[in-house]
Each structure stands twice: as C-alpha cells, then as structure tokens.
Amino acid sequence: MARNIEIKARIDGIDSTLPLAEKIASEGPTEILQDDTFFTCPNGRLKLRAFSEHEGQLIFYQRSDSSGPKESFYVISPTSSPDTLRQTLTLAYGESGRVRKHRTLFLVGRTRVHLDRVEGLGDFLELEVVLADDEPNETGISIAHDLLEKLAVSPRQLVEEAYVDLLAKSPNE
C-alpha cells in the first residue's frame, strides 16, 4: 500500500492562507469539487470520492486519529461509474457519512497542500507528504512541520478527526 504523512488544521479562511501556499507551491492551484461517501468498514475507512458523474475513486485507508502528523496507508481504485458504485456499496455495507467540499490543491515538492472549504464545517488546511516505500515517517513529519510554519499554522489549530467525524458531531447535521 502507498503511504503518506497527513496533518489537518482548521484555518480562519482560505483567502488568508492562499497567498502563502501560492508563494511556496511548485504547482497549482487546481480547483476540485469532491463528494465523498463513507461506508461501514471495520478495518479502516472506505470512501467513494466522486468528481463528476463519470469520474471517481474508491479509496481505502488506515490512519490514527491524532492532532499531529500521522501515517496513513491507502489504496486508490479509479471508477468511471461513481453513482452506481455508491449505490452498490451502500446496499452492501451501509453509508456512514458524506462530505462535500471544494478543494484548492497545490503541490509543494512531493507534498499535496489542500485548502478545503467543507460544507457544514468551514475552512481547513490539509497536508499529505508522500513517502517512499522504505522512507522513515520522521522525514515526512519534518517536512509537514516545516510547511505548517511556512503556512502560518499553529499547533492549536491542528485537528484530530476526519471531516466525516467532525460532521457527525456537528450540531448543523
């Protein structure tokens, strides 16, 4: 399985973080609309990410819920029929949540920097530092901490839970 180091933080607004991300980015911005449907999965998380009627990804991942940088193992399988796959997986496993977001993606070297506007939650920064097969986690953690500093994110802004968990706890839902 592929793996990365992930970290998520609540930000005051995308508009204030956007210029900082643009300054350090090697690529981007790329605007992406995502509709993530989560399914009951005892061994990790299983989600279907739909980009459009004819493009999506089925993603399985495992990671701990902690506020600092954390290792995530994942497998991504593309699909050209996300609506049919969503229906099939919902019938087979049950839907456990749904997250809709507008993502602005930047690449900073091998790190994906996401500025996310999550429906019902607000604005977030998410970093995914892609690791090589034999690379130690500490390398990715060091890169994540360096980027947090460059993006003016403090430790008190870090978030433990996934968006789907935050939505489940939200009084708006």
Secondary structure, 3 states (H helix, E strand, C coil): CEEEEEEEEECCCHHHHHHHHHHHCCEEEEEEEEEEEEECCCCCEEEEEEEECCEEEEEEEEECCCCCCEEEEEEEEEECCHHHHHHHHHHHHCEEEEEEEEEEEEEECCEEEEEEEECCCEEEEEEEEECCCCCCHHHHHHHHHHHHHHCCCCHHHECCCCHHHHHHHCCCC
